[in-house]
Amino acid sequence: MRSRRRLAWLVAAGCIAAIAIAYGGFVVAGGGSKPRLKLDARPGGTAALDGDWRVATASVVGYRVREKLANLPAPHDAVGRTNAVRGTLAVRARALSNLDVTANLSTLRSDRAERDSVLLTEGPEFARYPDARFRLTGPIALTGLPEKVGRFTAAGDLTLHRVTRHVRIRFQAAVHGTTLEVAGAVRIRFTDYGFETPKRPIVSIRPTGEIEFRLVFTRAAA
């Protein structure tokens, strides 16, 4: 009887270890997720809006994807982020007339190095397709700025995995000191951009996710 119990215990322990390994390689149970990116700046700017701007080093772009381990009651948000962002913005007659931003997704980092490694070669294949680019396709009147936080919708082309789709992105903007800051997110379906989620045992990953951003712009050099 004791030997049977010992064998059953060893089998159960082995199953638990296998589940932990399968799960731990891609997601993290518990611990909470990073909060969504939002404006750090409060309105109080002195900068004139009209002119040319460039992305500053404090800018952040990232992803948020919902994952769930079988038999656990609550899903988990996998969150990866990078500061490798470049781009320009132009304001003419108090309207956003041009916006072109690119992020290097091969530099995305989450709370698990294993997840980061998987995403480089599977699913979105960030090592092969590192650039995500957004280009504005229509002007936006910057009503309320610089005195208040403005809420806007940008229509433009999002290129990911070398596939371009037209999207509409809701964002907030504020002028603080001599900087212009924008923050928002857009939800995408992965198959629309030519890839599916990586497959892992007992882990379910939603086929949609969010691209989040907080972009800080400073005046471009003359």
C-alpha contacts under 8 A as a table, 3 or more apart, distances in Angstrom:
res1	aa1	res2	aa2	distance
1	M	4	R	5.13
1	M	5	R	6.25
2	R	5	R	5.05
2	R	6	R	6.03
3	S	6	R	4.98
3	S	7	L	6.04
4	R	7	L	5.01
4	R	8	A	6.09
5	R	8	A	5.03
5	R	9	W	6.08
6	R	9	W	5.05
6	R	10	L	6.15
7	L	10	L	5.08
7	L	11	V	6.16
8	A	11	V	5.11
8	A	12	A	6.14
9	W	12	A	5.08
9	W	13	A	6.04
10	L	13	A	5.03
10	L	14	G	6.02
11	V	14	G	5.02
11	V	15	C	6.22
12	A	15	C	5.11
12	A	16	I	6.23
13	A	16	I	5.10
13	A	17	A	6.14
14	G	17	A	5.08
14	G	18	A	6.13
15	C	18	A	5.07
15	C	19	I	6.20
16	I	19	I	5.12
16	I	20	A	6.13
17	A	20	A	5.03
17	A	21	I	6.16
18	A	21	I	5.18
18	A	22	A	6.13
19	I	22	A	5.12
19	I	23	Y	5.99
19	I	202	I	7.70
20	A	23	Y	5.17
20	A	24	G	5.61
21	I	24	G	5.10
21	I	25	G	6.09
22	A	25	G	5.71
22	A	26	F	7.46
22	A	200	R	6.98
22	A	201	P	6.11
22	A	202	I	7.49
23	Y	26	F	5.80
23	Y	27	V	5.78
23	Y	28	V	7.29
23	Y	69	L	6.99
23	Y	200	R	7.83
23	Y	201	P	7.59
23	Y	202	I	7.41
23	Y	203	V	6.66
24	G	27	V	5.49
24	G	28	V	6.00
24	G	29	A	7.94
25	G	112	R	7.97
25	G	114	E	5.48
25	G	115	R	6.55
26	F	112	R	7.30
26	F	114	E	6.10
26	F	115	R	4.69
26	F	118	V	7.78
26	F	200	R	7.65
27	V	67	E	7.25
27	V	76	H	7.94
27	V	78	A	6.93
27	V	112	R	7.30
27	V	115	R	6.95
28	V	31	G	7.53
28	V	76	H	7.58
28	V	78	A	7.97
28	V	111	D	7.97
28	V	112	R	7.53
29	A	69	L	7.93
29	A	76	H	6.96
30	G	76	H	7.27
32	G	76	H	7.42
32	G	77	D	7.86
33	S	76	H	7.17
33	S	77	D	5.70
33	S	78	A	6.99
33	S	79	V	6.96
34	K	79	V	6.74
36	R	212	E	7.52
37	L	183	A	6.76
37	L	184	G	7.17
37	L	212	E	6.45
37	L	213	F	6.27
37	L	214	R	6.08
38	K	183	A	5.32
38	K	184	G	6.76
38	K	213	F	7.90
38	K	214	R	6.34
39	L	42	R	7.69
39	L	172	Q	7.37
39	L	173	A	7.48
39	L	174	A	7.64
39	L	181	E	6.86
39	L	182	V	6.65
39	L	183	A	5.67
39	L	214	R	6.78
41	A	174	A	6.52
41	A	175	V	7.27
41	A	176	H	5.75
41	A	181	E	6.90
42	R	149	V	7.55
42	R	174	A	6.64
42	R	175	V	7.45
42	R	176	H	6.16
43	P	146	P	6.60
43	P	147	E	5.93
43	P	148	K	5.47
43	P	149	V	6.12
43	P	174	A	5.41
43	P	175	V	5.40
43	P	176	H	5.34
44	G	146	P	7.10
44	G	147	E	6.39
44	G	148	K	7.91
44	G	175	V	6.39
44	G	176	H	5.05
44	G	177	G	6.24
45	G	146	P	5.92
45	G	147	E	7.16
45	G	174	A	7.96
45	G	175	V	4.69
45	G	176	H	4.08
45	G	177	G	4.19
45	G	178	T	6.20
45	G	179	T	7.44
46	T	146	P	7.74
46	T	175	V	7.72
46	T	176	H	7.29
46	T	177	G	5.40
46	T	178	T	6.12
47	A	146	P	7.89
47	A	175	V	7.30
47	A	176	H	7.98
47	A	177	G	6.52
47	A	178	T	4.92
47	A	179	T	7.21
48	A	51	G	7.81
49	L	91	V	6.33
49	L	94	R	6.16
49	L	145	L	7.99
49	L	146	P	7.47
50	D	90	A	7.39
50	D	91	V	4.66
50	D	92	R	5.16
50	D	93	A	6.29
50	D	94	R	5.84
50	D	95	A	7.91
51	G	90	A	5.85
51	G	91	V	5.30
51	G	92	R	6.54
51	G	219	R	7.70
52	D	88	T	7.38
52	D	89	L	5.98
52	D	90	A	4.55
52	D	91	V	6.49
52	D	219	R	6.20
52	D	220	A	5.57
53	W	88	T	5.68
53	W	89	L	4.98
53	W	90	A	6.05
53	W	217	F	5.76
53	W	218	T	5.41
53	W	219	R	4.47
53	W	220	A	4.67
54	R	86	R	7.65
54	R	87	G	5.86
54	R	88	T	4.38
54	R	89	L	6.11
54	R	217	F	5.21
54	R	218	T	5.57
54	R	219	R	6.23
54	R	220	A	5.31
55	V	59	S	6.89
55	V	85	V	7.17
55	V	86	R	5.52
55	V	87	G	5.29
55	V	88	T	6.07
55	V	89	L	7.97
55	V	215	L	6.72
55	V	216	V	5.87
55	V	217	F	4.60
55	V	218	T	6.57
56	A	59	S	5.96
56	A	86	R	7.70
56	A	215	L	7.59
56	A	216	V	5.50
56	A	217	F	5.42
56	A	218	T	6.22
57	T	83	N	6.72
57	T	84	A	7.91
57	T	85	V	7.58
57	T	216	V	7.71
58	A	83	N	6.93
58	A	215	L	7.43
58	A	216	V	6.23
59	S	83	N	5.78
59	S	85	V	6.66
59	S	213	F	7.71
59	S	214	R	5.68
59	S	215	L	4.41
59	S	216	V	5.22
60	V	81	R	6.63
60	V	82	T	5.68
60	V	83	N	4.80
60	V	84	A	7.60
60	V	85	V	7.03
60	V	213	F	5.61
60	V	214	R	5.23
60	V	215	L	6.18
61	V	81	R	5.66
61	V	82	T	5.56
61	V	83	N	6.60
61	V	85	V	7.19
61	V	103	A	6.82
61	V	211	I	7.29
61	V	212	E	5.75
61	V	213	F	4.36
61	V	214	R	6.52
61	V	215	L	7.80
62	G	79	V	7.09
62	G	80	G	5.30
62	G	81	R	4.01
62	G	82	T	6.15
62	G	108	L	7.05
62	G	211	I	5.74
62	G	212	E	5.16
62	G	213	F	6.30
63	Y	78	A	7.87
63	Y	79	V	5.62
63	Y	80	G	5.38
63	Y	81	R	6.60
63	Y	209	G	7.02
63	Y	210	E	5.55
63	Y	211	I	4.61
63	Y	212	E	5.81
64	R	77	D	6.18
64	R	78	A	5.64
64	R	79	V	4.66
64	R	80	G	6.87
64	R	209	G	5.77
64	R	210	E	5.11
64	R	211	I	6.57
64	R	212	E	7.32
65	V	77	D	5.51
65	V	78	A	5.17
65	V	79	V	6.65
65	V	205	I	7.46
65	V	206	R	7.04
65	V	208	T	7.11
65	V	209	G	4.73
65	V	210	E	6.61
66	R	75	P	6.48
66	R	76	H	5.74
66	R	77	D	4.66
66	R	78	A	6.23
66	R	205	I	6.03
66	R	206	R	5.74
66	R	209	G	7.12
67	E	75	P	5.47
67	E	76	H	5.15
67	E	77	D	6.10
67	E	78	A	6.76
67	E	203	V	6.93
67	E	204	S	5.79
67	E	205	I	4.56
67	E	206	R	6.53
68	K	72	L	7.18
68	K	74	A	6.93
68	K	75	P	4.29
68	K	76	H	5.97
68	K	203	V	5.71
68	K	204	S	5.26
68	K	205	I	6.52
69	L	72	L	5.69
69	L	75	P	7.13
69	L	202	I	6.00
69	L	203	V	4.70
69	L	204	S	6.45
70	A	202	I	5.42
70	A	203	V	6.19
70	A	204	S	7.35
72	L	75	P	7.48
78	A	110	S	7.30
79	V	110	S	5.65
79	V	111	D	7.61
80	G	108	L	5.57
80	G	109	R	4.94
80	G	110	S	4.10
80	G	111	D	7.55
81	R	108	L	4.93
81	R	109	R	5.41
81	R	110	S	6.55
82	T	85	V	7.53
82	T	103	A	7.83
82	T	104	N	7.63
82	T	105	L	7.21
82	T	107	T	5.97
82	T	108	L	4.77
82	T	109	R	6.50
83	N	103	A	7.99
84	A	103	A	5.81
84	A	104	N	5.54
84	A	105	L	7.93
84	A	107	T	6.96
85	V	101	V	7.19
85	V	102	T	5.81
85	V	103	A	4.38
85	V	104	N	6.49
86	R	101	V	5.84
86	R	102	T	5.49
86	R	103	A	6.49
87	G	99	L	7.59
87	G	100	D	5.42
87	G	101	V	4.13
87	G	102	T	6.06
88	T	98	N	7.79
88	T	99	L	5.89
88	T	100	D	5.52
88	T	101	V	6.44
89	L	96	L	7.49
89	L	97	S	7.83
89	L	98	N	5.49
89	L	99	L	4.47
89	L	100	D	6.58
89	L	217	F	7.83
90	A	96	L	6.05
90	A	97	S	5.74
90	A	98	N	4.99
90	A	99	L	6.55
91	V	94	R	5.95
91	V	95	A	5.34
91	V	96	L	4.52
91	V	97	S	5.54
91	V	98	N	7.09
92	R	95	A	5.33
92	R	96	L	6.52
92	R	97	S	6.22
94	R	141	A	6.36
94	R	142	L	5.91
94	R	143	T	7.98
95	A	139	P	6.27
95	A	140	I	5.27
95	A	141	A	4.20
95	A	142	L	5.33
96	L	99	L	7.47
96	L	139	P	5.38
96	L	140	I	4.92
96	L	141	A	6.28
96	L	142	L	6.65
97	S	136	L	7.93
97	S	138	G	6.97
97	S	139	P	4.60
97	S	140	I	6.72
98	N	135	R	7.76
98	N	136	L	6.02
98	N	137	T	7.83
98	N	138	G	7.96
98	N	139	P	7.15
99	L	134	F	7.71
99	L	135	R	5.70
99	L	136	L	5.17
100	D	133	R	7.29
100	D	134	F	5.79
100	D	135	R	4.56
100	D	136	L	6.58
101	V	133	R	5.66
101	V	134	F	5.41
101	V	135	R	6.69
102	T	131	D	6.39
102	T	132	A	5.54
102	T	133	R	4.30
102	T	134	F	6.55
103	A	130	P	7.93
103	A	131	D	5.70
103	A	132	A	5.32
103	A	133	R	6.55
104	N	107	T	6.04
104	N	108	L	7.68
104	N	130	P	5.27
104	N	131	D	4.91
104	N	132	A	6.68
105	L	108	L	5.29
105	L	126	F	5.75
105	L	129	Y	7.96
105	L	130	P	4.85
105	L	131	D	5.91
105	L	132	A	6.79
106	S	120	L	6.51
106	S	126	F	4.81
106	S	127	A	5.34
106	S	129	Y	7.89
106	S	130	P	5.00
106	S	131	D	7.87
108	L	116	D	7.10
109	R	112	R	7.77
109	R	113	A	7.42
109	R	116	D	6.07
110	S	113	A	6.98
110	S	115	R	7.36
110	S	116	D	6.51
112	R	115	R	5.40
112	R	116	D	6.54
113	A	116	D	5.04
113	A	117	S	6.18
114	E	117	S	5.15
114	E	118	V	6.30
115	R	118	V	5.14
115	R	119	L	6.30
116	D	119	L	5.35
116	D	120	L	6.54
117	S	120	L	5.34
117	S	121	T	7.17
118	V	121	T	5.72
118	V	122	E	5.71
118	V	198	P	7.73
119	L	122	E	5.19
119	L	123	G	6.16
119	L	124	P	6.30
119	L	125	E	5.67
119	L	126	F	6.22
119	L	198	P	7.66
120	L	124	P	7.37
120	L	125	E	4.69
120	L	126	F	4.47
120	L	127	A	4.70
120	L	128	R	7.45
121	T	124	P	7.61
121	T	125	E	4.49
121	T	126	F	6.72
121	T	127	A	6.29
121	T	128	R	7.41
122	E	125	E	4.97
122	E	197	T	7.90
122	E	198	P	5.85
123	G	195	F	5.65
123	G	196	E	5.33
123	G	197	T	4.99
123	G	198	P	4.97
124	P	129	Y	7.43
124	P	161	H	6.40
124	P	195	F	5.87
124	P	196	E	7.31
124	P	197	T	7.56
125	E	128	R	5.49
125	E	129	Y	6.00
125	E	130	P	7.76
125	E	161	H	7.70
126	F	129	Y	4.88
126	F	130	P	4.66
126	F	131	D	7.88
126	F	161	H	7.89
127	A	130	P	5.60
129	Y	160	L	7.63
129	Y	161	H	5.27
129	Y	162	R	6.81
130	P	161	H	7.71
131	D	159	T	7.97
131	D	160	L	6.82
131	D	161	H	7.60
132	A	158	L	7.28
132	A	159	T	5.56
132	A	160	L	4.86
132	A	161	H	7.45
133	R	157	D	7.94
133	R	158	L	5.71
133	R	159	T	5.07
133	R	160	L	6.87
134	F	156	G	6.71
134	F	157	D	5.61
134	F	158	L	4.55
134	F	159	T	6.43
135	R	156	G	5.42
135	R	157	D	5.31
135	R	158	L	6.74
136	L	139	P	7.63
136	L	154	A	6.80
136	L	155	A	6.05
136	L	156	G	4.25
136	L	157	D	6.61
137	T	155	A	5.96
137	T	156	G	4.65
137	T	157	D	7.02
138	G	154	A	7.66
138	G	155	A	6.32
138	G	156	G	7.17
140	I	152	F	7.65
140	I	153	T	7.86
140	I	154	A	7.10
142	L	145	L	5.99
142	L	150	G	7.08
142	L	152	F	7.87
143	T	150	G	6.64
144	G	147	E	6.12
144	G	148	K	5.30
144	G	149	V	6.78
144	G	150	G	5.65
145	L	148	K	5.40
145	L	149	V	6.60
145	L	150	G	6.23
145	L	173	A	7.92
145	L	174	A	6.69
145	L	175	V	6.89
146	P	149	V	7.51
146	P	174	A	6.51
146	P	175	V	5.27
147	E	175	V	7.71
148	K	174	A	6.74
149	V	172	Q	6.72
149	V	173	A	5.70
149	V	174	A	4.86
149	V	175	V	7.84
150	G	172	Q	5.51
150	G	173	A	5.12
150	G	174	A	6.40
151	R	170	R	7.44
151	R	171	F	5.96
151	R	172	Q	4.55
151	R	173	A	6.54
152	F	170	R	5.81
152	F	171	F	5.51
152	F	172	Q	6.20
152	F	173	A	7.84
153	T	168	R	6.40
153	T	169	I	5.38
153	T	170	R	4.34
153	T	171	F	6.17
154	A	168	R	5.48
154	A	169	I	5.05
154	A	170	R	6.36
154	A	171	F	7.60
155	A	166	H	7.32
155	A	167	V	5.90
155	A	168	R	4.49
155	A	169	I	6.49
156	G	166	H	5.63
156	G	167	V	5.64
156	G	168	R	6.48
157	D	164	T	6.24
157	D	165	R	5.56
157	D	166	H	4.47
157	D	167	V	6.08
158	L	164	T	5.45
158	L	165	R	5.40
158	L	166	H	6.19
158	L	167	V	6.55
159	T	162	R	5.91
159	T	163	V	5.30
159	T	164	T	4.13
159	T	165	R	6.47
160	L	163	V	5.36
160	L	164	T	6.50
160	L	193	Y	6.29
161	H	193	Y	6.21
161	H	194	G	6.98
161	H	195	F	7.78
162	R	193	Y	7.76
163	V	193	Y	5.35
163	V	194	G	7.02
164	T	193	Y	7.40
165	R	192	D	7.89
165	R	193	Y	7.76
168	R	186	V	7.56
169	I	184	G	7.34
169	I	185	A	6.55
169	I	186	V	5.46
170	R	184	G	6.01
170	R	185	A	6.69
170	R	186	V	7.23
171	F	182	V	6.56
171	F	183	A	5.41
171	F	184	G	4.21
171	F	185	A	6.95
172	Q	182	V	5.49
172	Q	183	A	5.40
172	Q	184	G	6.34
173	A	180	L	7.20
173	A	181	E	5.53
173	A	182	V	4.28
173	A	183	A	6.59
174	A	180	L	5.96
174	A	181	E	5.41
174	A	182	V	6.61
175	V	178	T	7.17
175	V	179	T	5.82
175	V	180	L	4.52
175	V	181	E	6.24
176	H	179	T	5.38
176	H	180	L	6.34
176	H	181	E	7.57
178	T	218	T	6.85
178	T	219	R	7.72
179	T	216	V	6.71
179	T	217	F	5.63
179	T	218	T	5.03
179	T	219	R	7.45
180	L	216	V	5.91
180	L	217	F	5.04
180	L	218	T	6.58
181	E	214	R	7.13
181	E	215	L	5.66
181	E	216	V	4.50
181	E	217	F	6.09
182	V	213	F	7.92
182	V	214	R	5.72
182	V	215	L	5.28
182	V	216	V	6.64
183	A	212	E	7.71
183	A	213	F	5.47
183	A	214	R	4.22
183	A	215	L	6.28
184	G	212	E	5.97
184	G	213	F	5.67
184	G	214	R	6.77
185	A	210	E	6.30
185	A	211	I	5.43
185	A	212	E	4.29
185	A	213	F	6.21
186	V	210	E	5.46
186	V	211	I	5.40
186	V	212	E	6.74
187	R	208	T	6.91
187	R	209	G	5.56
187	R	210	E	4.27
187	R	211	I	6.39
188	I	192	D	7.60
188	I	208	T	5.60
188	I	209	G	5.65
188	I	210	E	6.13
188	I	211	I	7.61
189	R	192	D	5.52
189	R	193	Y	7.36
189	R	207	P	6.06
189	R	208	T	4.37
189	R	209	G	6.68
190	F	193	Y	5.46
190	F	194	G	6.74
190	F	195	F	5.70
190	F	196	E	5.78
190	F	197	T	7.40
190	F	207	P	5.98
190	F	208	T	5.80
190	F	209	G	7.51
191	T	194	G	4.88
191	T	195	F	5.09
191	T	196	E	5.76
191	T	207	P	7.64
192	D	195	F	7.64
196	E	207	P	7.08
197	T	205	I	6.77
197	T	206	R	7.86
197	T	207	P	6.61
199	K	203	V	7.80
200	R	203	V	5.64
200	R	204	S	7.76
206	R	209	G	7.31
